[in-house]
Structure formats: C-alpha cells, structure tokens
Amino acid sequence: MAALAAATLTTPAQARQPSAETGPNTEYVVLYRQGVSAVDARRAIQAAGGSLLKENGAVGVATVTSTNPGFTAALQGSDPIEGVARNRSVGSVPKTVPATGAARGAVEARAVEKEGRDAPGDTKAVKPGKAAPAAEPLSELQWDMKQIHATVDGSYSREQGDPGVLVAILDTGVDGSHPDIAPNFNHELSRNFTVDIPYDADGNEVDGPCEEDPDGSCEDPADVDEDGHGTHVASALASPINGLGIAGVAPKVSIVNLRVGSDIGYFFLQPAVDALTYAGDVGIDVANMSFYIDPWLSNCADNPADSPAERLEQATVKKAMQRALDYAHARGVTLLAGAGNEGADITKDYVDASSPNYVRVPGEQPHPRTISSNCSIMPAQGNHVITASGTGVSGRKAYGSNYGDGFIDLAAPGGDSFDTPDNRSDITKATLAAYPQALAEARGELNPDGTPNVKYLVRDCQGGVCAYYEYLQGTSMAAPRAAGVAALIVSKYGVRDRVHGGKTLNPTVVETILKASATRPGCPTPPAYTYTRHLSNGNTVVTTHLCEGNKLRNGFYGYGIVDALRAVR
C-alpha cells in the first residue's frame, strides 16, 4: 500500500520559485506538516532550492542546505511544510578571529556552572573525613549524595540500579574511557549525532579545528567528550562503586552517550530530535537533558522584538522538539531536564539579552527581548519533561537556578558556591563528578607530576589508576541527580522489556514515584528570599527571588527535593 501511495502522489502545492540570486550555503531544519507524504515535502524543499542532507522520518524533521537567500520565504505557504529554522552556516569560512571571539563568549556567558573558580583558595583537595561509612574514597566531598540519601546507609543498601536499565546522556559527549565511567559505559548503543563547528559565519572560532577527524568531517567518536559537561553529568548519575573517586546516584545502571552538543556546548535542533527518536527506538529508560536548544534561550512565536523569519524559526523549534519528546515518551523514555541558570521566574515576564547566541548569517547579534508565558525553553518546558531546579548544600534553592510555580517539577542538588556562612564563594559547595584527563592536560590544569594546579579539580589514585574530578554547579548538575533517582525507580519496580531486554517502566509511573517520594521543604520564610554574593573582585550582588505556592508544590522545589532512599523503600 505504501508503494502504491508513493506511485500515485499528486504534485504538492507550489512553493514560491527560488530566487536566481545565490548566497552562502546555509543549513536549515525543516518541519514537515503532520500527515503529509515525505515525498511531497522533499519536492517542496527541492522546488525552493534546497538539498536534503538528512531526514528523521519518525517525526518529520529534515536537515537541508540551500544557497537561495530566500529559501525560508520560498517554503512559506507550501502545504507539506509547517516550519523552517536556520540551523547554521556550512562550508568554508574564513578563520579570522581567535578562540576568544564572540561565539565562544556567548556560550561562556552561561557559565554560572563555573562561577567561584577564581575565589581565593589552594589547589589541595579537602581530606575526606570518616564521620560516616564511605562508598568511595571521595564520598565525603559529595554533600549532594548525602542530601538525597544516595549513600552506603541510604539507597545503596537497598538499590544500586540494574545494568539492564539504560540511561541516555544527551549532552556534549561522555568520556567512555574515564576509569570512573568505563565500567558502566555502553559502547554498542552510544551514538554521536553532531558535527563539530570549526568557525561561525563571522569567522569566529567555535569548536576550533577538527581534532578527531582532520579530513574535515568533524565527527568525533561516540565515546569522546571535548567539553567535559557531559562526562560530569554521566558521572553524577552513574559512576560505579569501584574503589575509585566517587559514586553516582545509580552506580550500576548503564550509561548510553547520545551526543547532541558540540565541543563548546552548542545544542542544535536536528541532533536533539534525532537522539530522542533513537532513544525511543532502542529502549532507553531514562534520558537526561541538561541543555536548551540553541540559538534561542526561549522560543517565542510572536515576540515583537524578533523578525518574522526568527519567529518562524522559534515556532519550528518548539513543534519539532515536542514531536520528538512525544515520540520518546510514548516508547517508555522518562525525560528529565535542567531548569536553566538565569535566576529567573520563568512564569513571569523577564528579559533575555543573550539570543540568538550563534552567528548563522554575517553580522547577526543578540538583541534584548521580553520573554512572556507564550515562549518556551526547550526541552525544559516541553510536555512530558520533568524539570529540575537546583539546590545548594544548605538545601536552599541555588541562586542561579530558574524557578516558578508550575514550571518546576522537582529539585535536586546542583550546587551553589555562595551557599556559605559569609556569602563568599567556596568551590567545594559546587558538585564533584568525573572530568576527562585529556581535557585537564590540554587546558594546562595539571602539574608535571599529574597533580591538579587548579582548585576546582580533584585527583584520586587507587592501585596505580588515577582519575580526575571537577567541581561544577547549576541545574545541569541537578537534572542528572534527579535522573539517577528515576533510574533507581525503574531498576526497583520495572518489568522485563520484552522488546529490548532489560527492564522498563511507564514514564508516568516513574514520575509519580519521584514526586511522591520527594521531601517537601516548602517555601522559605519569608517567601521572598534574598541572595547575597560577595564576589572575588570586591563587588557585592544582592538579588531577591519570590517563592510562590505551598508545601505540596511551589516555585522553588516543585513537588520537593528528590530522595533516593525514599524512592526505593
């Protein structure tokens, strides 16, 4: 029947004829209208001057290149096409600006995760104490695991996870060779859905030269992380109990690297969509998404500060991502995401001055926009996504964590280096997890004898094997701790997966148990909480965040702080 239908297709509604003028070869993501034939959609793309690079038939999303400057306009009004988003410029770009260019600055501006690294202190790791039974040599540095009772006398004594439970890390990659990740790393299922970006359309260095593939294809292996973010996330979730370094929340589950971010940390639409549909197809149980889809922090279909083409791009991102989230959820994937680190109440209007954060056409710059409730951070505000805010060592909502009553589902330890008695930064109040040795060496963070020369790295050596760990903070760190508890729930209560093997559990059941087992601190008293931060440069920053809601659910903690022990009792 499919062959017959393909043979009797009618010509689609005509796209506007492509302009005779040609421009740079530009990449787009095109969203097919639901229910239309892929053949009709491809014809419309071709008629507008586009060439198909890849197609995700599961959700009707394609990556397309075109030298037609009017490609987007040419597709508007075409029946088979619902949306178009510029992705990034492709082809040869002049190498005119060094690594400190605007593109790198746009990403580093998000680095609440690394704040506090320049505060005074030495490079010696705090000696672990012996106040409580330790799962691993660096357990005493893991205040985060104590907060959620993922400890020897907590959840580890009842449930450490099942190797048949597959947890996908959608991130910048995972260092599969790291000694505290390798035992749980699934090479067979891991994939890299990205292509690194050497330079942007203005010639700014983004990821830089292709280290792994000098012939120009820029595709890293599926067990490499040249940023460090994804490795940290994977370790927090599932580092094994192996007598080295730290342990994750679920130390026996399997880690599957589904890389969707570039080396520097850009996350574009097509890789994320492809990874989510792949996750649904291969039997992933839990997916952690500590990112938002670039280049827009929040996607608005009707923001007056944006051009019509920019509004169409953002509407396309929302629709395409939601299709992919729906697809994965329907196939048993429990989806978790970080709330973001802007320190904003996402349920109220706020200003975003960071978007678009990637130069796709020469001269493009971010511009201030008022973000309203009609806009969506994707995937954090997608349907079926469990969104986590971050907490500090005291249990307070971290100063940088986004919040909002009805936006936050759960909270988890993400770190807050200023959660200290004197409101001065202490890097050990961030969270500690694995860091690739290759990055430490490349970034000059090690002494000749291999010891760290920076205070945000810790080394542990056991039996001749050494591994490195990094302090980071943010909701990117909170999400995998919540995802780790979700993986424990699947391990404890899941049933045999008759299609893929291992275990499976309906994501709605997982979410119900996560929320029911969380501890509920309620809003602070008074609910307007003031954060004071004494910065290392001598400045003091004071901000106030209002917690709305009640003890059952509120804007700081959602339904509460996840609890590994209560979840598996």
C-alpha positions in Angstrom: 0.0 0.0 0.0 2.9 2.4 0.8 4.4 1.7 -2.6 1.1 2.3 -4.3 0.6 5.6 -2.4 4.0 6.8 -3.3 3.4 6.0 -7.0 0.1 7.9 -7.1 1.2 11.1 -5.3 -0.1 14.4 -6.6 2.2 17.4 -7.1 2.3 19.4 -3.8 1.1 23.0 -3.6 3.8 25.0 -5.4 6.5 26.6 -3.3 7.5 30.1 -4.4 10.2 29.8 -7.1 13.7 30.1 -5.7 15.5 33.4 -6.3 18.1 33.4 -9.1 20.4 35.1 -6.6 22.7 32.9 -4.7 24.2 33.3 -1.2 26.3 31.3 1.2 25.4 27.6 1.6 23.2 27.7 4.7 21.8 24.9 6.7 18.1 24.7 7.8 15.9 22.4 9.8 12.6 21.9 8.0 9.5 20.6 9.8 7.1 18.6 7.7 3.4 19.0 8.3 2.0 16.1 10.2 0.2 13.6 8.0 1.8 14.6 4.7 3.9 12.4 2.5 7.6 12.8 2.9 7.9 12.7 -0.9 5.7 15.8 -1.2 7.8 17.5 1.5 11.0 16.7 -0.4 9.6 18.0 -3.6 8.7 21.3 -1.9 12.2 21.6 -0.5 13.7 21.0 -3.9 11.4 23.5 -5.5 12.6 26.1 -3.1 16.2 25.5 -3.9 17.1 23.1 -1.0 19.1 19.9 -0.9 18.3 17.2 1.7 21.1 16.3 4.0 19.3 14.0 6.4 15.7 13.2 7.3 14.1 11.9 10.5 11.0 10.2 9.2 9.8 9.3 12.7 8.8 12.9 13.5 9.1 14.6 10.1 12.2 16.7 10.5 14.9 17.2 7.9 18.2 19.0 7.7 18.5 20.9 4.4 21.1 23.1 2.8 20.4 25.9 0.3 22.3 28.8 -1.4 18.9 30.5 -2.0 18.8 33.6 0.2 15.0 33.4 0.1 14.7 29.7 1.0 12.6 30.4 4.1 10.2 32.7 2.2 10.0 30.2 -0.7 8.7 27.5 1.6 6.1 29.6 3.4 2.7 28.7 2.1 3.8 25.3 0.9 1.2 22.8 2.0 3.7 20.0 3.0 5.9 22.3 5.2 5.0 23.5 8.7 8.1 25.3 9.7 11.7 26.3 8.8 14.6 27.2 11.2 18.0 28.3 10.2 20.5 25.9 11.7 24.0 27.2 11.0 26.1 28.2 8.1 28.1 25.4 6.4 31.0 25.3 4.1 34.3 27.2 4.1 34.5 30.1 6.5 37.5 32.5 6.8 39.5 31.9 10.0 39.8 35.5 11.1 39.0 35.6 14.8 40.8 33.7 17.6 39.1 31.4 20.2 38.2 34.5 22.3 35.7 35.6 19.7 32.1 36.4 20.1 30.8 32.9 19.6 32.9 31.5 22.5 31.9 34.4 24.7 28.2 33.8 24.1 28.5 30.2 25.4 30.8 31.1 28.3 28.3 33.8 29.4 26.1 30.9 30.6 28.8 29.7 32.9 27.1 30.0 36.2 28.3 26.4 36.3 32.0 27.6 36.7 31.4 30.6 38.9 33.6 30.7 42.0 36.7 29.2 40.4 38.6 32.5 40.8 37.9 32.8 44.6 40.9 32.6 46.9 42.0 29.1 48.0 44.7 26.5 47.4 44.8 23.5 45.0 44.8 20.8 47.6 41.7 18.7 47.9 39.9 18.6 51.2 40.8 15.4 53.0 37.8 13.1 53.3 36.7 12.5 56.8 35.5 9.3 58.5 32.3 10.5 60.1 30.1 8.1 58.1 30.6 4.9 56.1 32.0 5.8 52.7 31.1 4.2 49.4 34.2 5.6 47.7 37.4 7.5 48.6 35.9 10.9 47.8 32.5 10.3 49.2 32.9 12.9 52.0 33.2 15.5 49.3 29.8 14.5 47.9 27.5 16.6 50.0 25.0 16.3 47.2 24.6 12.5 47.6 24.1 12.9 51.4 21.3 15.4 50.7 19.3 12.9 48.7 20.4 9.9 50.8 22.3 8.2 48.0 24.8 6.8 50.5 26.1 3.5 51.9 23.5 3.5 54.7 20.9 5.1 52.4 19.8 4.0 48.9 23.0 2.0 48.2 21.9 -0.5 50.8 18.6 -1.1 49.0 19.0 -0.4 45.3 22.1 0.5 43.3 20.5 0.1 39.9 20.2 -2.6 37.3 22.7 -2.9 34.3 19.6 -3.6 32.2 18.4 -0.1 32.8 19.6 2.2 30.1 20.2 5.9 30.9 20.9 8.2 28.0 23.1 11.3 28.4 22.1 13.8 25.8 25.0 16.3 26.2 28.4 17.2 24.9 29.5 13.6 24.9 30.8 11.2 27.5 34.4 10.1 28.1 33.9 6.4 27.9 37.5 5.8 28.9 37.3 7.6 32.2 38.1 5.0 34.9 35.0 6.0 36.9 32.7 5.7 33.9 34.1 2.9 31.8 32.6 0.0 33.8 29.1 1.3 33.1 29.6 2.7 29.6 27.6 1.1 26.8 29.7 1.4 23.7 27.3 -0.6 21.5 24.3 1.8 21.8 26.2 5.1 22.2 26.0 7.5 19.2 27.2 10.9 18.2 24.5 12.9 16.4 26.6 16.1 16.0 29.2 17.5 13.7 31.6 20.0 15.3 31.6 23.6 14.1 35.1 25.0 13.5 34.0 28.6 12.8 30.8 30.6 12.6 29.5 32.8 9.8 31.6 35.8 11.0 34.8 33.7 11.2 34.7 33.4 15.0 36.2 30.2 16.2 33.6 28.0 17.8 34.8 24.4 18.3 38.1 25.1 16.5 39.9 22.7 14.2 38.7 19.1 13.9 41.0 17.2 16.3 39.5 13.8 15.8 38.9 13.9 12.0 41.3 16.3 10.3 39.9 15.4 6.8 37.1 17.9 7.6 34.0 15.9 8.5 34.5 16.9 12.2 32.7 13.8 13.6 34.0 12.7 17.0 33.7 9.1 18.1 30.8 8.2 20.4 33.0 7.8 23.5 34.6 11.3 23.4 33.8 14.5 25.4 35.9 17.5 24.4 34.0 19.9 26.7 33.6 18.0 30.0 30.0 18.8 30.7 28.5 15.5 29.5 31.1 13.5 31.4 30.3 15.3 34.6 26.6 14.7 34.1 27.1 11.0 33.4 29.3 10.5 36.4 26.9 12.2 38.8 24.2 9.9 37.6 26.0 6.5 37.3 29.7 6.4 38.4 30.2 2.9 39.8 31.2 1.9 43.3 34.7 0.6 42.3 37.0 1.8 45.0 38.0 4.9 43.0 36.8 8.5 43.3 33.1 9.0 43.6 29.9 7.1 43.1 26.8 8.3 41.2 23.2 8.1 42.3 22.6 4.8 40.4 26.0 3.2 40.4 25.0 0.0 38.5 22.9 1.3 35.6 24.2 1.5 32.1 25.3 4.8 30.6 24.5 5.5 26.9 26.1 8.5 25.3 23.8 10.2 22.9 25.8 13.2 22.0 23.8 16.3 20.9 26.2 19.1 21.8 29.2 20.5 20.1 32.6 20.7 21.8 32.0 24.2 23.1 28.4 23.4 24.1 26.0 24.4 21.4 22.9 22.3 21.1 21.0 22.5 17.8 17.6 21.2 16.9 18.3 18.3 14.5 20.8 16.4 16.7 18.4 16.6 19.7 15.5 15.4 17.7 17.5 12.5 16.2 18.8 11.5 19.6 15.3 11.5 21.2 13.8 9.3 18.5 16.8 7.0 18.6 16.3 6.7 22.4 12.7 5.7 21.9 13.7 3.1 19.2 16.5 1.3 21.2 14.8 1.0 24.6 16.3 3.9 26.6 14.7 4.0 30.0 15.8 7.5 31.3 17.1 10.4 29.3 18.9 13.4 30.9 18.8 16.7 29.0 21.0 19.4 30.7 20.8 21.9 27.8 18.5 24.2 25.9 18.1 24.3 22.1 20.3 27.0 20.6 20.4 29.7 19.4 17.3 30.9 21.4 17.2 30.7 25.2 13.4 30.7 24.9 11.4 30.1 21.8 8.7 32.7 21.0 6.4 32.5 18.0 5.1 36.1 18.4 7.8 38.2 20.0 7.7 41.8 18.5 11.4 42.1 19.0 12.1 39.3 16.5 11.8 39.3 12.8 9.2 37.2 11.0 11.8 34.7 10.0 13.1 34.5 13.6 9.6 33.9 14.9 9.1 31.1 12.3 12.4 29.5 13.5 11.4 29.5 17.1 7.9 28.1 16.3 9.6 25.3 14.4 12.0 24.5 17.3 9.0 24.2 19.7 7.0 22.0 17.4 9.8 19.7 16.3 11.2 19.2 19.8 7.7 18.4 21.1 7.2 15.8 18.5 10.5 14.2 19.4 9.7 14.3 23.2 6.3 12.8 22.5 7.9 10.0 20.4 10.4 9.1 23.1 7.9 9.3 26.0 5.4 7.1 24.1 8.1 4.5 23.9 8.9 4.3 27.6 11.6 7.0 28.0 11.4 9.1 31.2 12.6 12.6 30.3 14.4 14.9 32.7 15.8 18.4 32.1 17.5 21.2 34.0 15.5 24.4 34.6 18.3 26.7 33.5 20.7 29.1 35.2 19.3 32.6 34.6 18.0 33.0 38.1 14.6 33.9 36.6 11.0 33.2 37.5 10.0 31.6 34.2 6.3 32.0 34.9 6.7 35.8 34.8 7.9 38.2 32.1 11.7 38.5 32.1 14.3 39.9 29.7 16.6 37.7 27.6 19.5 39.6 26.0 21.5 36.6 25.0 19.7 35.3 21.9 20.4 34.4 19.2 23.7 33.3 20.6 25.2 31.8 17.5 26.1 33.7 14.3 24.4 32.0 11.4 24.5 34.9 9.0 27.3 37.5 9.0 26.7 40.4 11.4 23.9 38.7 13.4 23.8 39.8 17.0 21.8 39.0 20.2 19.1 41.5 21.0 17.0 42.2 24.2 13.6 40.5 24.2 10.9 40.4 26.8 10.1 36.7 27.4 6.4 36.1 28.1 4.4 33.0 29.1 3.9 32.3 25.3 7.5 31.4 25.0 9.1 28.1 25.9 12.6 26.9 26.9 13.0 23.6 25.1 13.2 20.9 26.3 12.7 22.1 29.9 9.1 23.4 29.2 8.2 20.6 26.8 5.3 18.3 27.6 6.3 15.0 29.4 9.5 16.6 30.7 10.3 16.5 34.4 12.1 19.8 35.1 14.5 20.1 38.0 15.7 23.2 39.8 19.0 23.1 41.7 19.7 23.3 45.5 22.8 24.2 47.4 24.5 22.5 50.4 22.1 24.1 52.9 19.1 22.9 50.9 18.2 26.4 49.7 17.3 26.9 46.0 20.6 27.8 44.3 21.0 31.5 43.5 21.4 30.8 39.7 18.6 28.3 39.3 15.5 29.3 37.4 12.2 28.8 39.3 8.5 29.4 39.0 5.3 27.9 40.4 4.0 25.4 37.8 7.4 25.4 35.9 9.5 23.4 38.4 8.5 19.8 38.9 11.3 18.7 41.3 14.5 19.9 42.9 17.9 18.2 43.2 21.4 19.1 44.4 23.1 21.2 41.7 25.5 23.3 43.8 25.8 26.9 44.9 29.3 28.0 45.7 27.9 31.1 47.6 25.8 28.9 49.9 28.2 29.7 52.7 28.0 31.4 56.1 29.8 34.5 54.9 28.3 34.5 51.4 31.7 34.2 49.8 32.4 31.6 47.2 33.6 28.1 48.2 34.2 25.9 45.2 33.5 22.8 47.3 29.9 23.8 47.6 29.6 23.1 43.9 29.2 19.4 42.9 32.0 17.0 42.2 32.0 14.5 39.3 34.3 13.0 36.7 36.4 15.1 34.3 38.3 13.8 31.2 42.1 13.6 31.8 42.7 14.6 28.2 41.0 18.0 28.9 43.0 18.6 32.1 46.2 18.0 30.1 45.1 20.1 27.1 44.0 23.0 29.3 47.2 23.1 31.4 45.4 22.2 34.6 48.0 19.7 35.8 51.4 19.9 37.3 54.3 17.8 35.7 53.6 15.1 38.3 49.9 14.9 37.3 48.5 16.7 40.4 46.0 19.4 39.7 47.3 23.0 39.7 43.7 24.5 39.9 41.4 24.2 42.9 38.4 23.1 41.0 39.9 19.7 40.1 40.5 16.7 42.4 42.6 13.7 41.6 42.2 10.2 43.1 44.6 7.4 42.6 44.0 3.8 43.6 46.0 0.7 42.7 48.0 2.6 40.1 44.9 4.0 38.4 44.3 7.8 38.6 41.1 9.7 37.7 40.2 13.4 37.7 37.0 15.1 39.0 35.7 18.6 38.5 33.5 20.9 40.6 30.6 22.4 38.6 27.3 23.9 39.7 23.9 24.6 38.0 20.7 22.9 37.1 22.7 20.9 34.6 24.1 19.1 37.7 20.7 18.9 39.4 19.0 17.1 36.5 21.2 14.0 36.4 20.8 13.5 40.2 17.0 13.5 39.7 17.5 11.3 36.6 19.6 8.9 38.8 16.7 8.5 41.2 14.4 7.9 38.2 16.8 5.1 37.1 16.7 3.6 40.6 12.9 3.6 40.4 13.0 1.7 37.0 15.5 -0.7 38.5 13.4 -1.4 41.6 9.9 -1.5 40.1 10.4 -2.1 36.4 9.3 -5.2 34.5 11.1 -7.1 31.8 11.3 -5.3 28.5 10.1 -7.9 26.0 11.2 -5.9 23.0 14.7 -4.6 24.0 15.6 -6.7 27.0 16.5 -5.3 30.4 13.8 -3.5 32.3 11.1 -1.0 31.5 8.6 1.1 33.5 5.9 3.5 32.2 7.3 7.1 32.5 4.1 8.3 34.1 4.7 5.7 36.9 8.3 6.8 37.3 7.2 10.5 37.6 4.5 9.6 40.1 7.0 7.8 42.4 9.6 10.6 42.0 7.2 13.2 43.2 5.6 11.1 45.9 8.9 10.2 47.5 10.4 13.7 47.4 11.0 15.6 50.6 9.0 18.8 50.7 10.8 21.7 52.4 8.1 24.3 51.3 8.9 27.9 50.6 11.3 29.8 52.8 10.0 32.2 55.5 9.6 34.9 54.3 8.9 33.6 50.8 10.9 36.4 49.3 14.4 35.0 49.7 17.4 37.4 49.4 20.7 36.1 48.0 23.9 38.0 48.8 27.1 37.2 47.0 30.4 38.8 47.8 32.4 38.4 44.6 36.2 37.9 44.5 36.6 41.3 42.6 35.2 43.1 45.7 31.7 43.7 44.3 28.6 42.5 46.2 25.5 41.3 44.3 22.1 41.2 46.1 19.0 39.6 44.4 15.6 38.5 45.7 13.6 35.6 44.4 10.0 35.1 45.4 8.8 31.6 46.1 5.1 31.1 45.3 3.0 28.1 46.1 2.7 25.8 49.1 4.4 22.9 50.7 2.9 20.4 48.4 4.2 22.3 45.3 6.0 25.6 44.9 8.1 27.5 42.5 11.5 26.8 44.2 11.2 23.0 44.7 8.2 21.8 42.7 7.0 18.7 44.5 10.1 18.6 46.6 13.8 17.5 46.6 14.3 14.0 45.2 15.2 11.3 47.7 16.9 8.2 46.5 16.2 6.2 49.7 12.5 7.0 49.9 12.1 6.2 46.2 13.2 2.6 46.6 12.0 1.6 50.1 
